[in-house]
Amino acid sequence: MKPVRNALSRRNVIAGAASVLLAGPVAAQTAPLRFGAAGSESFDESFFLLDGGFLKAAGLSGDVFVLPNGARIMDAMVGGSMDIGMSDMLQVANAVNHGISLAFFAGGSIYDTNAPATVLCVARNSPLQTAKDLEGKTIALQGLKTLAEFSTREWLRANGADSSRVSFVETGAAAAVPSLLRGTVAATIVSEPFITAAGDEVRRFAKPYDYIAKSFYISSWYTTRTWLSANARSARKLQDAIYAAARWTNTHRDESLVILMNRLKLDPAKMKSLTRARFATTLEPKLMQPVLDIATKYALLDKHVDAATLIAHLT
């Protein structure tokens, strides 16, 4: 599998910075909001927001567009074809370091070591047993230069393996398990619902996210500060709707699972043991900072970022 770079391209960074920072005042948005989703439940809270009726109840409207990963969502937002997205802390921090005025405004999916919805998997009959066995092998990720990559590098290091001897390639969420079963890669980071959909064809190998922290935001909601400024009232309504959707999704697992299955065309017979994502009802720097700290350690951030500076406080 040929590696694909999964970060904001220099051209998009420059173009985005110019459009976001140099543009004059903009009118408040009247068209339906364009939400980006990325296939795994941790980045798909917009499904529950829309299909659960919470966006409409807030007096807003919108559509969801599924893209391969968070980096593609950000590219679309920077390019002006997306309004709202979910991202890990690293991607937004990197964009801010490059002069693009983005901000988080609502908490999203929370990683929980006791119920991980994202794990490193190998094929059922794989001979791999330890981290060191992955030296000289290839690991597939939903995105390069993301928390999936640096958490896996940290797990490798902590367990006696040299991550410089491991190759990382990008694959879409739905393509992760098929690439593993074809033998294209030796291991892959897999998120729900694709772990459960794979059944006994894969073996859970490790929990790399534990090497960031036992609990942190996998993703949170963000947009441009320009949009937030021009749409202050709608932004507050949207934040309230997001948290209402989160409370409902966290407590109505059967009903919300139907939405997820319908959106992602999943087989209900395979979803009975699905590990569900848990969604936040606040946005706290302490659940953001661990991602930024370890990203700095692996030089995936140009400079250290204080999580509090990435948050837009809505009024």
N, C-alpha and C positions, 0 to 999 in steps of 0.2 A: 504494500500500500504506500503510495507516495505521500510524504508529509505535506500537510496544508497549513499554512500560517494562519492562526486564529487570534489575531489582535487587530486593533484599528490600524488600517494602512496609513502610511505617512501622508498619502494624498488625501484620505478622508479626514485625518486629524487636522491638516491645514485648512481644507475646505470647510470642515465643521467649525473650527475655531473662528474662521472668517465670518461664516453665516450666523453663528450664535453670538459672537462678541461685537461684530461690527454692524449688524442689522439695526435699523432704527426701531422705534416703538411699533409693536404689532397689535392688531385688534384681537379682542377676545374670540376664542374659537366658537363657531356655531355649528360646524359640521360634526358628524359622529366621531368620537375618539377612536384612534387606531392603536390597538393594543398588540404588542408583540409577545408571542409565547414560543417556547422552545422544545416542546414534545414531552419532557419529563414533568411529573406532577409538581416538583419543586419550583418550576418556572411557569406553571400553568394555572395559577390562581385566578387568572382572568376568566377561565372557563366558568368557575363557580360564581364569580362576580356578575357575569352576564347571564348565564343560563339559570342561575338561582334567583334572578330578578332584582338583585340588589342595586345594580347600576340604574335600572329603570326607576326603582323606588326613590332613588336620589334625584330624579329629574334629569338624568343624563342618558346618553345613548352611545353606542360604540360597536366596533367589530374587532374580532380577534384574528390575527394573522400568524400562522405557525411557521417559524423559520428554524433552520438547523440547530442553532445554538445562540447563546447570549451575545456573542460578538457580532453575529449577523444582525441581531436586533439593534445593537448599538450603531452599527454602520447605517442601518435604515433610519434611525433617529437622527443621527448626525447629518445624514443626507436630506432630512426633511420629509421622509415618507412614513414615519412612525411618530406617535405622540407620547405613548406611555410604554415602559418596558419593565422587566424584572432582570436584575443583574447581580452577580456577586460583587463584593466590595472592591476587588482588584481592578476590574474593568472600568468601573466608574472613577476610581482613584487615579488610574493611569490617564484617563481622558482629562480629568481635572488638572493633572500635572502638565498636560500638553496644552493647557489654555482653553479647554472646552468647558463651558459653564453648565455642568450637570449637577444634580443634587438628588439624594434620596428623600422621599417624603412619607413613606410608610414601610413598616416592617413586613417581611414576606415569610419565606419558608425557613424553619429552624431545624438545624441538625440536632439529633438526639442520639447519643451513643447507645442508649438502651433500645432504640427502635430505628436503626439506620435505614434510610430509604435510598442510600447511595453507597455501594460497596465495590471492591475490586473482585472480579470474578475470573475464573478459568474454566475451561471445558470440563465436563464431568470426569472424563478419563485422563485428564492431563497428569503427567508425571511430576509437575511442579509441586514442591512442598514448602519451600522457604523463599524469603525475599531474594537471597543470593542466587537462587535458581533462575531468576529473571535477568541476570547479567547476560548480555548478548542477545536478548530477546526484544520483542516489540510490544508495547502496551498502547492500546487505543483509548482515546479520551474524547469527550464531546467537544472539547476545545483546548487548544494549546495556550500556554501562558495564562491559565486559569487556576482556580483553587484546586481543581482535580489534578493538575500537573504538579504543583508544588507540594500538595499534601502527599501525593504518591512518592515524590522525591524524598520528602522527609521520612516517610515510613520506610523506604528503602534504606536510607542512611541509618536510621535508628535500629534497623534489624540486620546490620552488617553488610549491606550491599552497596555497590558503587553505582549511583544513579547515572553517572556519565557513561556507563557502559550499557545503558538501557535506552532504546529508541522510543520516542513518543510520536504518535500520529493522530490526526483528527478523524473522527467519524461521527455521523449523526446519531442521535439517541436511539432511533429505531434500528440503525445499522450495526450497533455495537455487538449484540449477541450473534447475528449472522456472520460477522467478520471473525468472531472467535470460533464459531463452529466450523467455518471453512478452513481454519488453520492459518488465516492471514496474519493474525496476531496471537501472541501467547496468553495475553490477559487483557482485560478491558474494564474500565470503570462503567458500571451499569447502575442506572437509577430506576426507581419504580415509575411506571408499572412494568417495565421491561424485565426486571429481575423475576417477578412472579410469573410473567408470561412465558419465560424460558423454562420454567419448571425444573425438572431434574436433569436438563441438558447442561446446566452450568453448576459450578461449585463455588460457594462464597469463600474467597481466599483471604481477604483482609479488610479492615476498616480504616483506610488511610485518613479519612477526615478526623479520626480520633487524634491524629498527630498535629492538628491545628488546635482543637479544643474539644471538650466533651459536648459542648453546646455552643452554637454560633449561628448567625444567619447564613444559610446557603445562598439565598437570594433576597433582594428587597426591591421595592418599587422606586423607580426614578424617572426623571424627565429633565428637560432643560430649565434652568432658572428663568429664562425668558418666558417659557410657557407658564410657569408658576406665577410670575409677575403679572402676565396679561390675563390670567384665568384664576385669580385668587379665590373667588367664591366657588367656582367649579372644583378647584383643587381640594378645598376643604370638604365639599360634598363627596368628592371621590374618595378621599381618605376615610371618611366615615363609612362609606359604602364598602370599601375594602375590608375594614375591620369588622363590619357586620357580616360580610361573607366569610371571613376567617372564623368568627365565632360559630356560625352555622355549620361550616364545613368540618370543624373540629369536633362537633357534637352530633352531627347527622351523617355518619359514615356511610350508611346504606344509600341514602338519597344522593349524596354528593358523588359516590362511586358510580352511580348510574350516569351522571353528567360526564365524568371522566371517561367511562367506557364508550359512551356515544360519541364524544369528541374525537377520541383516539382509535375508534373502531376496534375495541378490545373484545376478546372472547369471554363472556361472563363466567363460563365454566372454569376458567383459569385464574379468576380474580379473587377467589374466596379467601386466600391467605395473604392478600396484598398488604404490605407495610405502608401505611398511609403517611403522607407528609403532614406535619403540624405547622399551622400558620400563626404568625404573630399578630398581636393586637396593640403593639407599641413598637417604637423604633428607638433602640437603646445603643449608645456607643459601645458599651461593654461587650455586646454580642457582635460588634463589627470589628473591633480593634484586633482580635487574634488573627484574623485573615490578613489584615494590613501588615501586622508585625512579621508574620512568617513570609509574606510576599517580599518585604524589604530584605529579609535574611537571604532570600534566593535571588536578589537583584532583579525582581520582576516589577519593582517600582523604581522610578528614577530617583525618588527621594521619599523619605518617611512621611506618612500622612496621618494626621490626627483624625480619628473617625468623626468627631464632633463637627469638624469643618465640612463634612460631606452631607450634613443634614440641613434641609430647609424646614424651618419652623413655620407652620401655617397659622394664619390668624383668622 
